[in-house]
Amino acid sequence: MSETPGAEAVPVTDAQSADETAGEVIRVVVAKPGLDGHDRGAKVVARALRDAGMEVIYTGLHQTPEQIVEAAIQEDADVVGLSVLSGAHMTLFARVVELLAERDASDIVVFGGGIIPDDDIPELERLGVAKVFTPGATTTDIVGWVRENVHPG
């Protein structure tokens, strides 16, 4: 193993799940569907998940639901995290869930976040979005939820 100057080996702690220590790592696709051009939050979440030991694929801006689902299937993702600030969450989240079902990939968990009114959350959950994080959610909350609700493989 090569050493990076100044880097220290960090022991596995209780914060890491047994699956991660056994070599089964949660694979996450983080995506920005639609025309929304603000991705700072998505990048912060992606980095937090990566720092927590998950494999993270960030698709970049302006992805279609079709592109997101294709990436999730090709990358053998366990979970897809969507970030929408544009107000198009009802349409975009629903389409991703629908396309995953059409591709026999409903086992891929979908969660989302962004500027989402509280009144829309029950409908998103009814459509199949497992969890919605609104402004103020911490990266600790998001990492903890993913660890508790997503199982690799």
Protein Blocks (a to p, Z undefined) as FASTA:
>chain_A
ZZdehiacddddfkbcfklmnopacddddddehjbfbfklmmmmmmmmmmnopacddebg
hiafklmmmmmmmnopabdcdddfkopmmmmmmmmmmmmmmnopampccddedjddfklm
mmmmmnopabdcdehiafklmmmmmmmmpcgZZ
